[in-house]
Amino acid sequence: MQLALASGRCGLPAPRRPAASRRPSARGPVVPSVLEINKPASTANGSRKLDLADEMTQLLKYRLAAPNADTDKLYQSVAWSVHNRLVDAFDKTQEHWKKEDPKHVYYLSAEFLMGRTLTNAVHNMGLQGEYAQALKQFGETLEGVHGAETDAALGNGGLGRLAACFLDSMATLDLPGWGYGIRYRYGMFKQAIKDGLQVELPDYWLDNGNPWEIRRPETRFKVGFYGKLDGDKWVPDEEVIAEAYDVPIPGYGTKTCSNLRLWDALPLVELDLDAFNAGQYEKAVEQKRKADDIAAVLYPNDATEYGKELRLKQQFFFVSASLQDTIARYLEKHSDLAGLPDKACFQMNDTHPTIAVAELMRLLIDVHGLPFDKAWAITTKSLAYTNHTVMPEALEKWPVAVMQKLLPRHMQLIEQINDAWLASVKVQPRDHAASKGAKLQAAKKAEREAAAAAAKEERAKAAAAALEAATTPEAKAAAEAAAKQAEEEAAAVLKALEEEDAKVDYVSEVLKSYSVIQENQWNKGEMLVNMAYLAVVGSFAVNGVAAIHSEIIKTDIFPQFVELTPEKFQNKTNGVTLRRWLAYCNPELSALITEALGTDAWVKDATLLAGLKPFAEDAAFRKRWRDVKFAKKAALAKHIKEVTGYEVSTQPMFDVQVKRIHEYKRQFMNAISIIYRYKKIKEMSPEERKKVVPRVCIFGGKAASAYYMAKKIVALLVAIAAKVNNDPEVGDLLKVVFLPNYNVSEAEVIIPAAELSQHISTAGTEASGTSNMKFALNGSFIIGTMDGANIEIGENTGFENLFIFGVKAEEINRLREERKDFKDYDPRWTEALEWVKAGAFGRADYFDDLVASVNDMTRGNDWFLLANDFASYMDAQDEVDKLYQDQEEWTRRSILYTAGNGFFSSDRTIDQYAKEIWNVQACRQA
Ligand code: NBG
């Protein structure tokens, strides 16, 4: 039984204690009789207070019915006991907020990548001492039961994890706010490696119950789909019930406990008894099956669009339920919906929840009877939108046909919104569309005339040559006639073009660029709803997630909107919670920091980390800093051994790249550099080998199930590991590890152990990155490009402490253009790639397309510029090796990473959102 969670159908487990230590408690039969546990424990002041160990005992017996408390059951008993305290804190906070009625922010997100809750909740509530004590009575520790918890992996990657960090910070800052999302029955798929390839297994994360949620059968809303429009009255022909589950979110060092409300989907009628009695068993449960589908899976969608109706259904489902819920709560205290923007701000996390623009309009107009204009004023004062990517494939566009079918009323409203919007663009101050149209027209004219002038010159040259070549008067006359004719023809062509041009309505051409509904450029005739444009039109604020990204969205993604409403566009550089990502995942470093600073206040005020700077100069402190890193490396080495069987020494540099596998993140470039390193080590003499800086190269990350190239990259990494690690010639000089099923819990073990971390995306493609911040805060060096938040990390740490390489974002377009004729490969690149091609890592055919994608301009065009950046990447790697040999200097700078990057606390980010977008103030209990 107790192993079911460890290995069962979940595939590879997250970090946890070895099986041998997961045994029934040493304390013998731990469950006393009912009589015994009913005896109240009295406290010093005589009140009847149940002590924690007793409470756990009760839980073991009555909730878990577990006479033999193994580690899993002990975990659950602690979890349910913590649950009780969370519910208390939750109730008090929500009551307080209800009474005070402050403005709330509602964070709408299709993803929340929460990870485990136990350690975080216990520490945030300051109960670690009490629970450690209670567990001691069962012969267990908090760290011991920690591993029995399954990650709540309701997210794909950075965007979902950011949402989870934001909830922690909102609660910590006492900001009234809830998250809203979907309670997926299956979270992010589990990744396993089979025969060297990634396989995806379902994530049955709810199998053992979930102590971290509260089911709310009393909070239900209907959500409709499909059906017909009768005028503007919508009659859906499919309806489901959204039922709420609340996940309490305790703040750190505060009484505030806020909420993540997740929706489950239920059928209106679970079983159609008539159909059943008539023997139509499938029909009898059809409604249930359809509802089940909605909250079943998280789309494994990192940066690729799945044109799935079901996905739009999911998006609408949770958005509709969340808006209905917030409006209902607003109306408990207020009667006029015009005041909604004073009490609620909805932050749309990427394009996934942006159907909220149309749904809020529908609720206000159809359900609450407001006129369009009034509804629009409320909507545009309540919604804000965060963009998280510039990848065109991830900026969702829904075919009008799909929207029309699934949400006919919303499509109608989107058309009305668009019409009103375009009409307003037309009458913008200074006749914006007209003057822009005139400019466009003038530009086209100039282009035409320049082409005509060039052609004329060509012709004149040809005529002159013909004339010169003509020796007889007849030939001369013929040449003159030909020249004249050519001139007349050219004039006719120009005239025709001008006539065509006169027919073009330049104002409407301009308006097209603003339109929310656009033609599919790859499939003429198909019309699409551009959800990002809908979000921009419907929001009062639009933000990017790092300084460079916020500029790129202004210049490349929404420039036309910026012209009209520059004040809407903002930057909110991402951050991470220092609780989970430093204090709890690295208690050893945390203790050292607290000792040095003389306070643990940095956990809540990250700017205090700057106080570590002088300690970088202190040799004794540096030694202790190194000792902590070493201990974390040892823990990771142990984990690597347990999971992969590979034995790695703790002496080499731990070099890490963990993140979703994506071509733009360029794990392939890292792989090629490792192959080159490996090849060179093999060619070296024993003397030369002594000079090599040994490394353990660690990878982790999932490839989206349908992402062809990403899966090949995983396979290549696994193949390199198999070859290198089994090559006795190389020994400890190089080891390569692919840790399967990278998730939050894996990250918590990997990040504190890293000495170098790689953030090497093609400049301009990674919106921000957030693991770069986690690594930096844990004293890991960064090798990276001038991309996303790397740039701001450089500004905070001092660029001299980062290993920056590669081209800049502004050079990318030109280089992509030039690559058509690119031949100038770095010889190291070619040598390593040739080796892959020759089958040194097996599967030469399988890797062929991957190699071609970067090396064959006819089959791929190295779109992400790996070959282009390779030489400077290798140079940067040489610098890394050089610095690592000077451990004192390395450690000195490692301390500066932690000291310099307090800026990247999500508390800072959330404080900025609250002040600069949401206008939400703290509401704290006395
Ligand atoms: C991701 C970006 C990351 C960024 C996170 C959080 C999506 C769509 N975007 O660079 O790729 O750090 O969002 O903002 O997942």
Residues whose N, C-alpha, C, O or C-beta is under 5 A from the ligand:
A	BS01	NBG	G158 L159 L162 D302 H388 T389 V545 E766 A767 S768 G769 T770
